[in-house]
Amino acid sequence: MRKITASIASILLKTYMRLYKSDFRLVQMRSYHLKEAAQLLARQFCADEPLCQALGITEEEIKDFFFEQVKFSSAKGLGVVVEHNSGRVVGVMTIEDHKDQMPVDATKLSPKVAPIGQILDRVKLPTALEPETCGEVYYVGIGAVDSAYRSQNILRTMIIGSYTQMVSKGYKMGYAKISSPAVLRSIQRIEKMLPFPFFKQGELKQADEIPELVSSTPGQLKNFKLALIHWGYGAYQGQPLEVIA
Ligand SMILES: CC(C)(COP(=O)(O)OP(=O)(O)OC[C@H]1O[C@@H](n2cnc3c(N)ncnc32)[C@H](O)[C@@H]1OP(=O)(O)O)[C@@H](O)C(=O)NCCC(=O)NCCS
């Protein structure tokens, strides 16, 4: 019964996504996407992402770091982009195996970018979900949508489509560390379409519980929150949500 209901949810999602997504397609991130993908991430994060805003990071300061991230993700055959019919990359999401994440040498980063790793480490995957080996749990490190194409379900398409792809590779769950209210909103919208819980919140830290953030950013942190969200369990563990052609 649970499986049947889950399939109905899949069909509904498929219809919903197709309806809105005819001008776009979700594809695996390839080497020819990397430059454009890194530029898009740098531009969108510096304009809008709460952590980059709090740290006052510029595109110039973060673009090389993002290039390394997309390169690592795509070299492992992971990560997705959304291409517009024009061929332009309008959405990017990096994916890493939880047990095989990109090593980062903070001493080689610009001083404003360097604390990001420690800040993100303040929320951790619950111990109970810690996998023993590669191939079980994936981490969505960074994701962004071109500001000209926002609120057209592109993020939702990347979250659901990449989950389906990862399940087909044998993964059971995914997670992300989220600083953006728009991502939380997007997740709520997906959750409402499903008959069973799909997302779950792990640790949540407010700005004043993150010492690296407090020391590097005086003021303007009142509403900052960092939440670990994981997904794909219960009725959905290891089960695809087929939504993307
Ligand atoms: C976050 C981001 C990827 C969302 O992309 P998107 O394609 O517009 O996402 P979706 O269309 O799936 O949905 C976004 C939802 O958030 C809402 N939203 C946008 N800004 C918001 C805000 N500041 N607070 C709350 N909700 C917000 C939108 O209205 C939309 O909801 P709706 O469909 O009910 O109207 C995009 O805003 C972005 O690239 N931001 C900069 C980079 C970033 O912050 N990345 C995430 C880091 S955790």
The ligand as a MOL file (V3000), in Angstrom:
LIG
                    3D

  0  0  0     0  0            999 V3000
M  V30 BEGIN CTAB
M  V30 COUNTS 48 50 0 0 0
M  V30 BEGIN ATOM
M  V30 1 C 17.9790 29.1830 -3.2230 0
M  V30 2 C 17.7630 29.1440 -4.7250 0
M  V30 3 C 18.6480 28.0600 -5.3170 0
M  V30 4 C 16.2760 28.8310 -5.0180 0
M  V30 5 O 16.1040 28.6570 -6.4160 0
M  V30 6 P 14.6660 28.5950 -7.1340 0
M  V30 7 O 14.8090 27.8560 -8.4110 0
M  V30 8 O 14.0570 29.9390 -7.1640 0
M  V30 9 O 13.8570 27.6720 -6.1360 0
M  V30 10 P 12.3620 27.1500 -6.2720 0
M  V30 11 O 11.6780 27.7150 -7.5030 0
M  V30 12 O 12.4070 25.6720 -6.1510 0
M  V30 13 O 11.6420 27.7390 -4.9500 0
M  V30 14 C 12.1220 28.7910 -4.2000 0
M  V30 15 C 11.0010 29.2020 -3.2320 0
M  V30 16 O 11.5540 30.0400 -2.2140 0
M  V30 17 C 10.8270 31.2770 -2.1730 0
M  V30 18 N 11.7720 32.2910 -1.7120 0
M  V30 19 C 12.6370 33.0280 -2.4400 0
M  V30 20 N 13.3460 33.8490 -1.6240 0
M  V30 21 C 12.9050 33.5990 -0.3600 0
M  V30 22 C 13.2370 34.1130 0.9300 0
M  V30 23 N 14.1880 35.0430 1.0840 0
M  V30 24 N 12.5780 33.6200 2.0100 0
M  V30 25 C 11.6290 32.6550 1.8810 0
M  V30 26 N 11.2840 32.1300 0.6800 0
M  V30 27 C 11.9050 32.5910 -0.4200 0
M  V30 28 C 10.3210 31.4640 -3.5600 0
M  V30 29 O 9.2310 32.3560 -3.6010 0
M  V30 30 C 9.9220 30.0350 -3.9140 0
M  V30 31 O 8.7260 29.6650 -3.2630 0
M  V30 32 P 7.3050 29.6070 -4.0710 0
M  V30 33 O 7.5000 28.6370 -5.1920 0
M  V30 34 O 6.3620 29.1340 -3.0170 0
M  V30 35 O 7.0740 31.0000 -4.5490 0
M  V30 36 C 18.1110 30.5160 -5.3490 0
M  V30 37 O 17.3760 31.4930 -4.6550 0
M  V30 38 C 19.6040 30.8690 -5.2710 0
M  V30 39 O 20.3700 30.4920 -6.1650 0
M  V30 40 N 20.0380 31.5980 -4.2270 0
M  V30 41 C 21.4520 31.9970 -4.0710 0
M  V30 42 C 22.3590 30.8200 -3.6910 0
M  V30 43 C 21.8510 30.1110 -2.4390 0
M  V30 44 O 21.4130 30.7250 -1.4820 0
M  V30 45 N 21.9770 28.7750 -2.4570 0
M  V30 46 C 21.5350 27.9210 -1.3680 0
M  V30 47 C 22.4790 27.8960 -0.2400 0
M  V30 48 S 21.8890 26.8920 1.1050 0
M  V30 END ATOM
M  V30 BEGIN BOND
M  V30 1 1 1 2
M  V30 2 1 2 3
M  V30 3 1 2 4
M  V30 4 1 2 36
M  V30 5 1 4 5
M  V30 6 1 5 6
M  V30 7 2 6 7
M  V30 8 1 6 8
M  V30 9 1 6 9
M  V30 10 1 9 10
M  V30 11 2 10 11
M  V30 12 1 10 12
M  V30 13 1 10 13
M  V30 14 1 13 14
M  V30 15 1 14 15
M  V30 16 1 15 16
M  V30 17 1 15 30
M  V30 18 1 16 17
M  V30 19 1 17 18
M  V30 20 1 17 28
M  V30 21 1 18 19
M  V30 22 1 18 27
M  V30 23 2 19 20
M  V30 24 1 20 21
M  V30 25 1 21 22
M  V30 26 2 21 27
M  V30 27 1 22 23
M  V30 28 2 22 24
M  V30 29 1 24 25
M  V30 30 2 25 26
M  V30 31 1 26 27
M  V30 32 1 28 29
M  V30 33 1 28 30
M  V30 34 1 30 31
M  V30 35 1 31 32
M  V30 36 2 32 33
M  V30 37 1 32 34
M  V30 38 1 32 35
M  V30 39 1 36 37
M  V30 40 1 36 38
M  V30 41 2 38 39
M  V30 42 1 38 40
M  V30 43 1 40 41
M  V30 44 1 41 42
M  V30 45 1 42 43
M  V30 46 2 43 44
M  V30 47 1 43 45
M  V30 48 1 45 46
M  V30 49 1 46 47
M  V30 50 1 47 48
M  V30 END BOND
M  V30 END CTAB
M  END
